[in-house]
């Protein structure tokens, strides 16, 4: 009750009465309780004050010249703010008919004149407390509605992510089988059969027959073909591994890696997905401390951010991507910046939401940044995005530096 009384003391009240003596006596009594009290000498004046300001409770005389209390209450009940504001009616009439008129108009209480101040204060306190309770219930209902909506959205996202994970795992499995067959046969061809074929072709190439030119051409081209086989199967293995990363539960802990190594490997994989060939400025020294995250997850983060940066650079005359790293206390900060179009400020807070994307249909899933943030959260890191003053966007993420346990004395 003390909490309500404290809130009651800060309430704004309006006393509307054409009788000066009654109006002043009530206002003075309420002000002594610490309330902020305003006065109006009639119905029209009270209505004007209600239009220009808001009040927590109204005390209205029933009988006034011009706009009477009954009509004033009916008008106020049609205004959104005053639809449920407590309105107490005062009147010298003690009959039931007058009370019915007041309650039918929308009054919540009825006080007979002459007004006893203690009684009025008690009624005002009760209605202020009830009003506060109604507001608390309304806020609670709104919070519950918002929470229910949020939970429903989270469940929908979780269901989509589960479905996507199952799909990714299935695709990875289906790709892996023929890829293993191709890679195995290519290796067998290069290591076992090519030396025999090479010797035969060299004998043909040494002669001056019509087939000699073809043999020399094959001898020159085959090393590059074998290299392409190797690079292609390596790339497919990387794609399969990334699909498995997307599919598996990221609750796994442990692992550490070199930031420089992760950046090098990630760029080798990411370049194949660049729509353009931007200038790359990489300053990630080899002597930086290791970070506490699995290298495949770190590569996934870097690949996603650099590929996104390349997409933002399309159409730019001098596209650039800068990748830098530095030690920041117990964390390592890795920064990926571009000189592209930047991110609209109204969209910036939404980019981490699952399935949110500004790319055309079929060009992006809207999952990349959401997964990146989830990976970093579980690794004890964080990420932020902002726009550069000189143009373009910056993504900077922090990862804990891996602290190797001290070796126990032998």
N, C-alpha and C positions, 0 to 999 in steps of 0.2 A: 504493500500500500504506500510506503514511503516513496518508492520510485515513481508511482503514479502522481503523488502529491507534488513531487519535484517537477515532473513534466507539466502538471496542472499550473504551477506557478509561472510558467513561461508561455501560457496560452494567450492568444489574442481574442478578446471578447468585444462585441458591439452591443451597446444598450440603446434601443430605439423606443423613445417615449416622448410624447408631446408635453408631458408635465415636467417642468424644470426641476422642481423640488425632489420628486421621486427619482428622476434620472440621475441627479447629482448624488443623492444619498446612496443609491445602488452602486454607482461608479466608484465613489469613495470607499465603500465597504470592500469592494472587489480589489481595488488597488492596494489596500492595506495587506492583502494576502499575497502581494507580489505579482499580480496579473497586469497585463497591458490592456487597458480598457479604452475604447473609443465610444463616442456618443453621437447620436443623431436625434434631431428634434421632431422627426416625423417620418412617415412611411416613405415618401419620395426621397428625402435626404438619406435615409438608411439604404434605400435601393441603390442610389448613386455611389455610396461608399462601398457597397458590396461589389459593384461593377469594377471599381478602381483598386480594390484591395481584397485580401482573403482573411476570413476570420474562422476561429475554431469553434465558436459557440455564439449564438445570438439570443438576446433577451428582448422580446418584442411585446409592446403594449397592444392589447386586442382592439381597443377603441381609440382611433386617432382620426383627425380631420384629413381630408384628401384621400390618401391611400391607407386604408385600415389594415390592422394586423393580419386578418384572415386573407385578404387579397395579396398582401406582401409575401406571406408565406407561400402561397400557391405559385407566385411568380418565381420566387427563389428556388423552389423545388424543381423548376424546369431548367435551372442552371447547373452544369455538371458538378462544379465544386461544392455547391450547396445541396446536392441531391440527398446526401445523408448527414449533413452538418446538424448537430443538435440545436433545436430552436425551442426555447422556453417562452411560454406565453404568460403575461400578467394581465389581470382584469379585476375590476371591482365586482363583476358579475360572478356569483358563486353557483348559479344554477347549472343543471346538467346540460341544458340546451346550448349554452355558451361554450361549455367544455367540449361538447360534441363537435361544434363548429371548428374549434381550434384543432382538435385531433384529426378531424376529417381533412383539414387544410394541410396537415403535415407536421403539426407541433408534436414534440415528444413529452412535454410536461406542461402543467398548468398551475400557476401560483395566484392565489386570491389576494388582492390588495385590501388593506395596507400590508405591504410585504414585510415579513420578519426576516431580518438579515441572516440570522443563523440558519434558518430553514432554507433560504435561498442559496447560501454558501454550500450547504450539504447537497442540495439538488445539483448545483453546478459541478461539484466535485464528482458526484456519481455519474453524471452524463459525460464529463471529461474522461473519466476512467473507462466507461463503456466505449466511448469513441476511440480511445487508445487501443482497447482490446480488439475492436473491429479492424483497426488499421493493422495491428499485428497479425490477425488472422488473414487479412487480405494479402499482406506481404508474404506470409508463410505459404498461402495458396499459390501466389505467383512464383515463389521460389520452387515449390514442388512441381509446378507445371513446367518451369524452365529446366529443372533437373530431369524430369521424365522425358522431355524432348531431347535433352543432351544424351541421356542414357540410350534412348532409342536410336539416335544417330550413331553412337559408339557401337552399338550392337550390329547395326547395318554395316558399318565400316569393317568391324571384326569379321562378319560373315563374308564380306567381299574379299578381305585379305586371306581368309582361310581358303576360299574357293580359288583365289589366285595362286596361293601357295601350292595347293594340290595340282593345279594346272601346270605350274612351273616345274614341279617335281616330275610329273608325267612326261612333259616335253623333254626335260633333261634326260630322262631314261631312254626315250625313243630316239633321241639324237645320238646318245652315247653309243648305242649298239652298232649302228652302221659306221660311225666315226672310228670306232676301235677296229673294225674290219678294214676300213680304207687305210688307216695309219699302219696297221700291221702288214698289209700287203705292200704298201709303198716302201716300208722299211726292208721287207724281204727282197723286193725288186732291187733296191739300191745296194744292199749289202751282199746279196748272194748272186743275183743274176746279172746285174749291171757289169761287174768286172769281166764276166765271160763275154757279154755282148760288146763291151768296150774294146777288148782285145781283137774281136772279129772285125769291128768297125775300123780300128786303127790299121789293120792289114789291108782292108779295102781302100781306106783313105790314102794309103801310101802309094797306091797304083795310079794309073792314068786312065782308068775305065770311066764310062759315063756315070757309074754309081759312086765314084770317088768323092765328088762334090757333095752328094747327099750325105755320105758317111761323115765327112768333115763337119757339115752343118749340124748333124745329130750330136757329134762329139762336143761341139761348142755349146749347144743348147741344153743338153741333158743335166749338167750340174745346176743350172738355174731352175730347171723344172723340178728337180729333187728338192731344191731349197724352197720353192713355192709350195710343194707338198708339205714340207715340214712346217712352214709358217702357217699354212692353212689349217692343218690339224691342230697346231698349237692354239690358234685363234678359236677354233671350235671347242677345244677343251676349256678355254677361258670362258666362253659363252656358257657352256654346261655348268662350270663351277659357279658362275654368277647366278644362274638359274637356281642352283642348289642353295646358294646363300639366301636368295629371295624366299625360297620355299621352307627352309629350316627355321626352327625356333631360335631366336637370337638371345635366349637367356643363357646361352653358354658363356662361361667366363674363362679368363686366362688368355695367354698369348701376348707377345710383344714383338715389335718390329722396328726396323730403321725407317724413319720418315723419307730419307733420301732414296732408299731402295724402292719403297712403295710408290713414290712419285715417278721414278723412272719406269717401273713396270706398268703403272697405270697409264702413263702417257703413250707407251707403245701400243696398249690395247685401245685407248680412247681415240687415237688418230684415225683409225679406220671408220669411226662414226662421225668424224667432223665433216660437215657439209662444205666447209671452206678450209683453207690452210692458213690459220693465223700465225703471226710471229709469236713464238713462245719465249718468255723471259723467266728462267727458272733459277732461283737462288735458294737452294736447299742443301746446305753443306753436309758432307758425309759424316762429320764428327758430331752432329747433333745427337742428343741422347735418344735412346729408344722410347717408344710410347707404349702404353699398356693397352694394346688392342691387336687382334689378329690381323695379319698383313692383308688377307683377302678382303676383310671388311674395310680397312683403310683404303685399299685400292678401289673398292666399290664406291666409296665416298668421293674420291678424287676423280674417278671416271665420270660419275654422274655430274659433278659440278663443272668439270671442264667441257663436257659435251654440251651442257646447258649454255655455258659461256659462248661456245662456238656458234650455237643457234642464234644467240643474241647479237652476234657480230655480222650476220648475213647482210650484205649490202653496204657495209662500212668500207671506206676507201683504204684504211690502214688498220686492219683488225689485229688486236694484240690481246694476249692472255699472260698475266703475270702470276707466278706462283712463288711465294716466299714463305719462310718459316723462321721462327725465333723462339727462344726460351722465355716464358713468362711465369716466373716463380716456379711452382710445382707442376706447371703445365707447359706443353708445347703448342704454340699458336701457329696454325697453317692458314695462309691467306691466298685466296684465288680471286683475282680481279680482272675485269675486262673493260674495254673502252666502247662498249655497245650502247644500246638505247636506255639502259637502266630499267628499274622496276617502278611503275606508277605507285605513288605513295598510298593510294587507297587500296591497292592490291597487296602491298608489302606484308600486312599482318596475316593475310589469308594463304600465303604460299606454302605454309607448313601443313595445311589441312589435307587429309587424304582425298584423292580424286579431284583436287582443285588444279586446274590447268588453264593457261591462256592460249595454248597451242590449238590449232585446228583439229577437228575430229580425226582420229586415227594417227595423229602425230605425237601424242603423249598420253600416258595413263594418269598423270597427276599423283603418282605414288613415290616418285624418286626422292623428293625432299622430305616427305613424311617418314620414309624408311631411314634416310640419313639421320634425321633427328632422333629416331628411335634407337638406332645403333649407337649414336653418341651418348644418349641418355644412359643406356645400359653399360657403357664403358666409363661412365663418370665424367663425360665431357659435355660440351655445349656448343651451340652454333648460333651465329647471328648474321643477318643480311642487311645491307644498307646501300645507298647510292653514293657514288663518288661525286665530289664537287666538279671535277673536270669532265664528268660524263662516264656512264657505265655503272656496273654493279660490283659489289665486293661481298664475298662470302668468307667469313673467318670462323674457324672452329678451333676449340681448345681440347686437347686430350691430356690425361694425366701422364706425366713422365714415369716410365717403368723404374721402380726402385728395386733393384736386385737384392734378395736377402743376403745378409752378411754370412760369409762362410764360417762354419763352426770350426774351432781349432781342432786339429787332428791329435 
